Amino acid sequence: MKKVKVILLISVVLFLYAYPGFAGEQTPERGVIAKTEVDLKQQIVRIRGYEGVSPLNLFIEPGTVVIWLNQYQGRIKITFLSKKVTLACKSPINFFINGQGVFESNAVEFGAVASLCLVECGSFDYVIERSPADASARSEGFRFEGRIVVKKK
């Protein structure tokens, strides 16, 4: 457990270090933008496999970094669903925009993180599942649907 906390702390520090001052650059083809003068906050989502996800639903302010920490012994995948995230801070960690134009994570190993800084207000549904590479007969039922609501104060 101590190792996981150290990995998480290092990941958060590296993530925050990657955003010194936010250059204000925009890359519309990827739907990712870096904002200037954003006070970054973070929210950690712990994925414990069949034991559940905590918290699954989030209510956050724009500029909050959501960090999904995989505490499950296998690899997981996070995919956004119904509403496309069209605006996020620059350089999401372990996420890419898939063929449908939505954010999807790479396979997130045990003890690793995926993170995304959301700056657009709205409601965003997402799913956490076992990574297809780890799928087996036992993977049935391993699907958690969550929602992130981004609202200004």
N, CA, C and O of each residue as an XYZ file, in Angstrom:
612
protein
N       0.834     -1.196      0.000
C       0.000      0.000      0.000
C       0.875      1.255      0.000
O       0.556      2.250     -0.650
N       1.987      1.186      0.744
C       2.888      2.325      0.804
C       3.458      2.627     -0.577
O       3.615      3.789     -0.952
N       3.774      1.552     -1.348
C       4.312      1.705     -2.694
C       3.302      2.395     -3.611
O       3.672      3.248     -4.417
N       2.031      2.025     -3.486
C       0.974      2.632     -4.313
C       0.863      4.120     -4.002
O       0.716      4.933     -4.915
N       0.933      4.486     -2.716
C       0.848      5.902     -2.332
C       2.023      6.686     -2.896
O       1.852      7.816     -3.353
N       3.213      6.100     -2.868
C       4.388      6.769     -3.402
C       4.241      6.954     -4.907
O       4.538      8.028     -5.432
N       3.783      5.912     -5.610
C       3.578      6.002     -7.066
C       2.549      7.079     -7.374
O       2.741      7.871     -8.297
N       1.459      7.118     -6.613
C       0.425      8.121     -6.828
C       0.977      9.522     -6.609
O       0.740     10.415     -7.421
N       1.710      9.721     -5.522
C       2.280     11.030     -5.218
C       3.224     11.466     -6.330
O       3.173     12.613     -6.775
N       4.084     10.560     -6.781
C       5.011     10.894     -7.857
C       4.247     11.240     -9.131
O       4.607     12.186     -9.831
N       3.191     10.479     -9.438
C       2.388     10.743    -10.631
C       1.741     12.118    -10.575
O       1.742     12.847    -11.567
N       1.190     12.476     -9.419
C       0.540     13.787     -9.262
C       1.567     14.903     -9.400
O       1.312     15.899    -10.077
N       2.732     14.746     -8.760
C       3.776     15.768     -8.847
C       4.237     15.926    -10.289
O       4.376     17.049    -10.776
N       4.479     14.803    -10.983
C       4.894     14.883    -12.381
C       3.821     15.528    -13.242
O       4.124     16.314    -14.140
N       2.570     15.194    -12.967
C       1.460     15.771    -13.729
C       1.405     17.281    -13.519
O       1.297     18.036    -14.486
N       1.477     17.724    -12.281
C       1.413     19.153    -11.996
C       2.652     19.870    -12.536
O       2.564     21.020    -12.968
N       3.796     19.202    -12.514
C       5.016     19.787    -13.055
C       4.895     20.014    -14.564
O       5.502     20.938    -15.106
N       4.116     19.176    -15.234
C       3.948     19.283    -16.686
C       3.110     20.497    -17.079
O       3.000     20.799    -18.267
N       2.520     21.194    -16.121
C       1.639     22.323    -16.396
C       2.166     23.636    -15.816
O       1.382     24.362    -15.204
N       3.433     23.980    -15.971
C       3.919     25.230    -15.388
C       3.398     26.434    -16.159
O       3.919     26.761    -17.226
N       2.388     27.086    -15.634
C       1.887     28.316    -16.210
C       0.898     28.162    -17.340
O       0.324     29.163    -17.769
N       0.670     26.989    -17.836
C      -0.264     26.753    -18.933
C      -0.029     27.727    -20.083
O      -0.349     28.911    -19.977
N       0.516     27.238    -21.149
C       0.927     28.072    -22.269
C      -0.240     28.697    -23.038
O      -0.016     29.623    -23.819
N      -1.446     28.237    -22.850
C      -2.586     28.796    -23.554
C      -2.699     28.296    -24.984
O      -3.392     28.906    -25.799
N      -2.035     27.208    -25.297
C      -2.069     26.663    -26.651
C      -3.373     25.908    -26.892
O      -3.960     25.345    -25.968
N      -3.812     25.908    -28.140
C      -5.026     25.184    -28.486
C      -4.744     24.260    -29.656
O      -4.100     24.651    -30.629
N      -5.233     23.032    -29.554
C      -5.095     22.075    -30.647
C      -6.479     21.523    -30.946
O      -6.832     20.456    -30.443
N      -7.273     22.222    -31.751
C      -8.655     21.825    -31.993
C      -8.797     20.440    -32.616
O      -9.804     19.768    -32.394
N      -7.802     20.001    -33.393
C      -7.932     18.686    -34.005
C      -7.958     17.582    -32.962
O      -8.469     16.497    -33.238
N      -7.433     17.822    -31.795
C      -7.459     16.821    -30.727
C      -8.482     17.193    -29.658
O      -8.748     16.390    -28.763
N      -9.056     18.381    -29.728
C     -10.039     18.784    -28.737
C      -9.429     19.045    -27.379
O     -10.121     18.965    -26.364
N      -8.150     19.353    -27.340
C      -7.451     19.549    -26.073
C      -6.931     20.968    -26.036
O      -6.407     21.473    -27.028
N      -7.074     21.599    -24.911
C      -6.633     22.981    -24.773
C      -5.939     23.150    -23.428
O      -6.307     22.509    -22.444
N      -4.956     23.997    -23.395
C      -4.312     24.350    -22.135
C      -4.818     25.738    -21.756
O      -4.746     26.661    -22.566
N      -5.318     25.894    -20.567
C      -5.855     27.165    -20.110
C      -4.777     27.928    -19.345
O      -3.854     27.326    -18.796
N      -4.897     29.247    -19.311
C      -3.962     30.047    -18.531
C      -4.558     30.311    -17.155
O      -5.773     30.429    -16.998
N      -3.699     30.397    -16.187
C      -4.066     30.754    -14.813
C      -5.203     29.915    -14.257
O      -6.164     30.460    -13.715
N      -5.107     28.606    -14.382
C      -6.106     27.711    -13.815
C      -5.563     27.166    -12.509
O      -4.437     26.671    -12.459
N      -6.354     27.252    -11.458
C      -5.975     26.683    -10.173
C      -6.358     25.206    -10.206
O      -7.531     24.861    -10.066
N      -5.368     24.341    -10.390
C      -5.652     22.917    -10.503
C      -6.029     22.305     -9.158
O      -5.365     22.517     -8.144
N      -7.101     21.551     -9.184
C      -7.520     20.742     -8.047
C      -7.473     19.318     -8.537
O      -7.418     19.081     -9.744
N      -7.494     18.362     -7.624
C      -7.505     16.979     -8.069
C      -8.524     16.164     -7.302
O      -8.861     16.457     -6.154
N      -8.998     15.139     -7.969
C      -9.948     14.185     -7.394
C      -9.452     12.800     -7.766
O      -9.291     12.501     -8.950
N      -9.206     11.950     -6.779
C      -8.705     10.604     -7.029
C      -9.867      9.616     -7.021
O     -10.691      9.613     -6.107
N      -9.917      8.781     -8.051
C     -10.902      7.713     -8.164
C     -10.130      6.406     -8.022
O      -9.244      6.112     -8.824
N     -10.469      5.623     -6.998
C      -9.774      4.351     -6.740
C     -10.570      3.204     -7.353
O     -11.760      3.039     -7.082
N      -9.893      2.418     -8.181
C     -10.529      1.282     -8.850
C     -10.029      0.020     -8.162
O      -8.840     -0.298     -8.198
N     -10.961     -0.695     -7.534
C     -10.590     -1.882     -6.766
C     -11.181     -3.158     -7.378
O     -11.373     -4.153     -6.679
N     -11.462     -3.126     -8.656
C     -11.985     -4.299     -9.347
C     -13.385     -4.637     -8.890
O     -14.249     -3.764     -8.815
N     -13.611     -5.903     -8.584
C     -14.949     -6.365     -8.200
C     -15.414     -5.741     -6.891
O     -16.608     -5.752     -6.594
N     -14.492     -5.201     -6.109
C     -14.856     -4.533     -4.860
C     -15.483     -3.169     -5.108
O     -16.120     -2.603     -4.219
N     -15.306     -2.641     -6.312
C     -15.959     -1.382     -6.657
C     -15.002     -0.261     -6.999
O     -13.785     -0.439     -7.053
N     -15.593      0.901     -7.229
C     -14.874      2.112     -7.598
C     -15.316      3.201     -6.631
O     -16.507      3.346     -6.358
N     -14.362      3.965     -6.114
C     -14.705      4.972     -5.119
C     -13.942      6.271     -5.365
O     -12.712      6.263     -5.394
N     -14.652      7.388     -5.542
C     -16.077      7.499     -5.852
C     -16.306      7.249     -7.337
O     -15.433      7.516     -8.163
N     -17.452      6.750     -7.657
C     -17.792      6.458     -9.050
C     -18.338      7.702     -9.746
O     -18.052      7.941    -10.919
N     -19.124      8.489     -9.018
C     -19.693      9.719     -9.568
C     -19.018     10.910     -8.905
O     -18.826     10.931     -7.689
N     -18.660     11.903     -9.717
C     -17.942     13.072     -9.216
C     -18.698     14.347     -9.550
O     -19.353     14.448    -10.587
N     -18.597     15.313     -8.654
C     -19.123     16.658     -8.873
C     -17.940     17.591     -8.643
O     -17.495     17.782     -7.511
N     -17.436     18.171     -9.735
C     -16.200     18.942     -9.658
C     -16.361     20.298    -10.324
O     -17.362     20.571    -10.985
N     -15.350     21.144    -10.134
C     -15.302     22.451    -10.773
C     -14.388     22.379    -11.987
O     -13.530     21.500    -12.058
N     -14.557     23.293    -12.948
C     -13.655     23.323    -14.102
C     -12.202     23.445    -13.646
O     -11.906     24.156    -12.685
N     -11.302     22.754    -14.334
C      -9.889     22.790    -13.987
C      -9.469     21.706    -13.012
O      -8.311     21.660    -12.598
N     -10.400     20.828    -12.640
C     -10.072     19.736    -11.721
C      -9.457     18.581    -12.499
O      -9.954     18.186    -13.554
N      -8.372     18.051    -11.959
C      -7.716     16.887    -12.548
C      -8.314     15.647    -11.899
O      -8.227     15.468    -10.685
N      -8.919     14.796    -12.715
C      -9.453     13.529    -12.220
C      -8.374     12.478    -12.454
O      -7.905     12.292    -13.577
N      -7.986     11.792    -11.377
C      -6.935     10.780    -11.437
C      -7.555      9.440    -11.086
O      -8.022      9.235     -9.966
N      -7.557      8.525    -12.054
C      -8.049      7.173    -11.815
C      -6.852      6.319    -11.414
O      -5.909      6.172    -12.193
N      -6.878      5.756    -10.211
C      -5.795      4.920     -9.687
C      -6.234      3.466     -9.721
O      -7.222      3.098     -9.086
N      -5.506      2.638    -10.461
C      -5.857      1.227    -10.585
C      -5.273      0.432     -9.415
O      -4.068      0.187     -9.357
N      -6.143      0.037     -8.487
C      -5.747     -0.801     -7.356
C      -6.266     -2.224     -7.526
O      -6.314     -3.003     -6.574
N      -6.652     -2.544     -8.755
C      -7.128     -3.870     -9.125
C      -5.931     -4.656     -9.668
O      -5.043     -4.068    -10.285
N      -5.895     -5.955     -9.452
C      -4.736     -6.767     -9.838
C      -4.591     -6.981    -11.345
O      -3.624     -7.609    -11.776
N      -5.510     -6.484    -12.144
C      -5.419     -6.608    -13.596
C      -5.382     -5.238    -14.241
O      -5.363     -4.217    -13.554
N      -5.371     -5.220    -15.556
C      -5.388     -3.959    -16.293
C      -6.834     -3.522    -16.539
O      -7.720     -4.352    -16.740
N      -7.049     -2.231    -16.520
C      -8.390     -1.680    -16.742
C      -8.341     -0.676    -17.890
O      -7.273     -0.250    -18.329
N      -9.544     -0.312    -18.362
C      -9.690      0.672    -19.431
C     -10.833      1.607    -19.057
O     -11.852      1.162    -18.530
N     -10.670      2.887    -19.324
C     -11.683      3.906    -19.037
C     -12.089      4.524    -20.376
O     -11.234      4.929    -21.164
N     -13.397      4.592    -20.628
C     -13.892      5.161    -21.878
C     -15.036      6.120    -21.577
O     -15.964      5.777    -20.845
N     -14.969      7.314    -22.140
C     -16.080      8.258    -22.015
C     -17.135      7.896    -23.048
O     -16.804      7.424    -24.136
N     -18.426      8.118    -22.711
C     -19.516      7.633    -23.549
C     -20.344      8.717    -24.205
O     -19.951      9.283    -25.225
N     -21.490      9.002    -23.617
C     -22.557      9.753    -24.280
C     -22.172     11.145    -24.756
O     -22.454     11.492    -25.904
N     -21.546     11.944    -23.924
C     -21.175     13.286    -24.354
C     -19.674     13.336    -24.526
O     -18.924     12.950    -23.630
N     -19.249     13.800    -25.650
C     -17.826     13.875    -25.920
C     -17.202     15.010    -25.105
O     -17.743     16.113    -25.028
N     -16.068     14.715    -24.511
C     -15.295     15.756    -23.848
C     -14.604     16.517    -24.974
O     -13.757     15.961    -25.673
N     -14.961     17.784    -25.149
C     -14.385     18.556    -26.245
C     -13.333     19.542    -25.767
O     -12.636     20.153    -26.578
N     -13.214     19.698    -24.461
C     -12.279     20.670    -23.916
C     -11.647     20.089    -22.667
O     -12.344     19.763    -21.706
N     -10.344     19.960    -22.677
C      -9.616     19.443    -21.521
C      -8.254     20.112    -21.494
O      -7.817     20.671    -22.500
N      -7.585     20.062    -20.361
C      -6.247     20.631    -20.278
C      -5.295     19.835    -21.161
O      -5.566     18.694    -21.533
N      -4.205     20.452    -21.475
C      -3.185     19.845    -22.332
C      -2.557     18.623    -21.661
O      -2.450     18.563    -20.436
N      -2.147     17.659    -22.469
C      -1.391     16.476    -22.049
C      -2.093     15.574    -21.044
O      -1.596     15.387    -19.933
N      -3.243     15.013    -21.418
C      -3.859     14.026    -20.523
C      -2.902     12.845    -20.364
O      -2.149     12.527    -21.284
N      -2.929     12.202    -19.213
C      -2.026     11.087    -18.944
C      -2.759      9.777    -19.160
O      -3.801      9.525    -18.554
N      -2.205      8.948    -20.030
C      -2.726      7.615    -20.333
C      -4.068      7.653    -21.070
O      -4.769      6.641    -21.102
N      -4.441      8.780    -21.655
C      -5.669      8.899    -22.440
C      -5.327      9.289    -23.867
O      -4.310      9.935    -24.120
N      -6.186      8.892    -24.797
C      -6.092      9.310    -26.188
C      -7.517      9.498    -26.702
O      -8.477      9.090    -26.048
N      -7.649     10.113    -27.865
C      -8.970     10.273    -28.470
C      -9.132      9.153    -29.488
O      -8.355      9.049    -30.437
N     -10.157      8.309    -29.284
C     -10.340      7.130    -30.141
C     -11.019      7.508    -31.469
O     -11.269      8.684    -31.734
N     -11.306      6.515    -32.283
C     -11.905      6.725    -33.595
C     -13.273      7.371    -33.571
O     -13.687      7.969    -34.564
N     -13.993      7.264    -32.450
C     -15.302      7.895    -32.314
C     -15.186      9.319    -31.769
O     -16.198      9.989    -31.563
N     -13.956      9.780    -31.536
C     -13.743     11.142    -31.062
C     -13.929     11.319    -29.570
O     -14.121     12.442    -29.105
N     -13.877     10.242    -28.812
C     -14.034     10.357    -27.360
C     -12.753      9.916    -26.658
O     -11.975      9.130    -27.199
N     -12.546     10.431    -25.447
C     -11.377     10.038    -24.676
C     -11.519      8.590    -24.221
O     -12.570      8.162    -23.743
N     -10.430      7.857    -24.385
C     -10.356      6.461    -23.948
C      -8.947      6.264    -23.379
O      -7.977      6.819    -23.894
N      -8.851      5.477    -22.327
C      -7.526      5.260    -21.754
C      -6.828      4.099    -22.440
O      -7.464      3.220    -23.021
N      -5.521      4.118    -22.359
C      -4.731      2.942    -22.692
C      -5.016      1.926    -21.596
O      -5.715      2.245    -20.634
N      -4.494      0.719    -21.716
C      -4.613     -0.253    -20.631
C      -3.837      0.305    -19.436
O      -2.650      0.611    -19.544
N      -4.524      0.434    -18.296
C      -3.908      0.986    -17.093
C      -3.525     -0.179    -16.189
O      -4.388     -0.897    -15.683
N      -2.231     -0.357    -15.992
C      -1.705     -1.459    -15.186
C      -2.015     -1.269    -13.708
O      -2.352     -0.165    -13.279
N      -1.903     -2.335    -12.933
C      -2.046     -2.261    -11.474
C      -1.047     -1.248    -10.922
O       0.137     -1.297    -11.257
N      -1.517     -0.337    -10.085
C      -0.662      0.672     -9.464
C      -0.420      1.898    -10.320
O       0.194      2.860     -9.857
N      -0.890      1.885    -11.563
C      -0.691      3.021    -12.465
C      -1.924      3.929    -12.455
O      -2.957      3.589    -11.879
N      -1.797      5.071    -13.093
C      -2.886      6.042    -13.136
C      -3.173      6.477    -14.567
O      -2.336      6.358    -15.462
N      -4.378      6.980    -14.745
C      -4.772      7.719    -15.947
C      -5.394      8.998    -15.416
O      -6.099      8.961    -14.408
N      -5.153     10.119    -16.060
C      -5.728     11.359    -15.549
C      -6.112     12.285    -16.684
O      -5.549     12.250    -17.778
N      -7.097     13.116    -16.376
C      -7.642     14.047    -17.341
C      -8.104     15.276    -16.574
O      -8.793     15.161    -15.560
N      -7.728     16.439    -17.052
C      -8.131     17.698    -16.434
C      -9.319     18.241    -17.221
O      -9.188     18.578    -18.398
N     -10.462     18.323    -16.580
C     -11.687     18.757    -17.262
C     -11.933     20.238    -17.009
O     -11.948     20.680    -15.860
N     -12.127     21.006    -18.078
C     -12.371     22.442    -17.949
C     -13.727     22.855    -18.503
O     -14.164     23.988    -18.300
N     -14.391     21.944    -19.198
C     -15.680     22.235    -19.818
C     -16.809     21.844    -18.855
O     -16.797     20.753    -18.286
N     -17.774     22.739    -18.682
C     -18.923     22.416    -17.831
C     -19.832     21.430    -18.559
O     -19.967     21.473    -19.782
N     -20.442     20.554    -17.795
C     -21.359     19.579    -18.366
C     -21.329     18.287    -17.589
O     -20.679     18.184    -16.549
N     -22.039     17.301    -18.105
C     -22.133     15.988    -17.488
C     -21.508     14.981    -18.447
O     -21.888     14.912    -19.615
N     -20.546     14.195    -17.949
C     -19.786     13.283    -18.786
C     -19.869     11.873    -18.220
O     -19.412     11.613    -17.107
N     -20.453     10.968    -18.993
C     -20.568      9.571    -18.570
C     -19.333      8.810    -19.032
O     -18.793      9.062    -20.109
N     -18.894      7.864    -18.185
C     -17.747      7.041    -18.547
C     -17.931      5.629    -18.011
O     -18.768      5.379    -17.143
N     -17.130      4.708    -18.548
C     -17.183      3.306    -18.151
C     -15.777      2.854    -17.787
O     -14.801      3.227    -18.438
N     -15.687      2.040    -16.729
C     -14.435      1.380    -16.364
C     -14.659     -0.107    -16.552
O     -15.604     -0.676    -16.005
N     -13.774     -0.745    -17.339
C     -13.878     -2.177    -17.609
C     -12.489     -2.795    -17.533
O     -11.477     -2.094    -17.546
N     -12.463     -4.118    -17.453
C     -11.179     -4.795    -17.599
C     -10.665     -4.523    -18.990
O     -11.445     -4.445    -19.940
N      -9.378     -4.380    -19.120
C      -8.775     -4.194    -20.429
C      -9.026     -5.443    -21.272
O      -8.926     -6.557    -20.759
N      -9.354     -5.276    -22.568
C      -9.609     -6.455    -23.413
C      -8.464     -7.456    -23.385
O      -8.698     -8.655    -23.536
N      -7.241     -6.999    -23.196
C      -6.096     -7.910    -23.144
C      -6.169     -8.829    -21.927
O      -5.572     -9.905    -21.934
N      -6.894     -8.422    -20.879
C      -7.029     -9.219    -19.661
C      -8.365     -9.943    -19.595
O      -8.656    -10.621    -18.610
N      -9.175     -9.805    -20.632
C     -10.518    -10.392    -20.601
C     -10.436    -11.919    -20.496
O      -9.581    -12.566    -21.102
N     -11.344    -12.454    -19.719
C     -11.453    -13.905    -19.572
C     -12.881    -14.206    -19.168
O     -13.700    -13.292    -19.063
N     -13.190    -15.460    -18.943
C     -14.548    -15.836    -18.522
C     -14.909    -15.139    -17.217
O     -16.078    -14.836    -16.976
N     -13.909    -14.884    -16.372
C     -14.163    -14.256    -15.075
C     -14.477    -12.761    -15.197
O     -14.944    -12.149    -14.237
N     -14.223    -12.175    -16.365
C     -14.396    -10.732    -16.512
C     -15.859    -10.300    -16.632
O     -16.153     -9.105    -16.604
N     -16.764    -11.248    -16.764
C     -18.169    -10.879    -16.866
C     -18.582    -10.104    -15.618
O     -18.226    -10.473    -14.499
N     -19.320     -9.049    -15.821
C     -19.790     -8.247    -14.695
C     -18.806     -7.192    -14.245
O     -19.135     -6.385    -13.376
N     -17.615     -7.171    -14.803
C     -16.640     -6.150    -14.431
C     -16.856     -4.937    -15.314
O     -16.142     -4.730    -16.295
N     -17.830     -4.157    -14.962
C     -18.164     -2.938    -15.705
C     -18.792     -1.965    -14.722
O     -19.807     -2.261    -14.092
N     -18.173     -0.807    -14.602
C     -18.692      0.224    -13.716
C     -18.961      1.461    -14.546
O     -18.089      1.925    -15.281
N     -20.173      1.999    -14.429
C     -20.556      3.208    -15.164
C     -20.586      4.371    -14.191
O     -21.260      4.325    -13.163
N     -19.845      5.410    -14.532
C     -19.777      6.587    -13.658
C     -20.130      7.841    -14.422
O     -20.318      7.827    -15.639
N     -20.212      8.919    -13.679
C     -20.540     10.224    -14.274
C     -19.720     11.289    -13.588
O     -19.522     11.272    -12.373
N     -19.248     12.217    -14.397
C     -18.543     13.393    -13.873
C     -19.366     14.608    -14.248
O     -19.648     14.841    -15.423
N     -19.750     15.378    -13.246
C     -20.491     16.618    -13.474
C     -19.558     17.767    -13.158
O     -19.073     17.898    -12.034
N     -19.308     18.602    -14.163
C     -18.415     19.754    -14.015
C     -19.291     21.002    -13.979
O     -19.980     21.321    -14.948
N     -19.254     21.710    -12.834
C     -20.079     22.907    -12.650
C     -19.244     24.008    -12.028
O     -18.397     23.757    -11.170
N     -19.495     25.237    -12.475
C     -18.858     26.386    -11.832
C     -19.509     26.612    -10.487
O     -20.683     26.296    -10.296
N     -18.754     27.156     -9.558
C     -19.284     27.456     -8.216
C     -20.445     28.399     -8.276
O     -21.007     28.754     -7.240
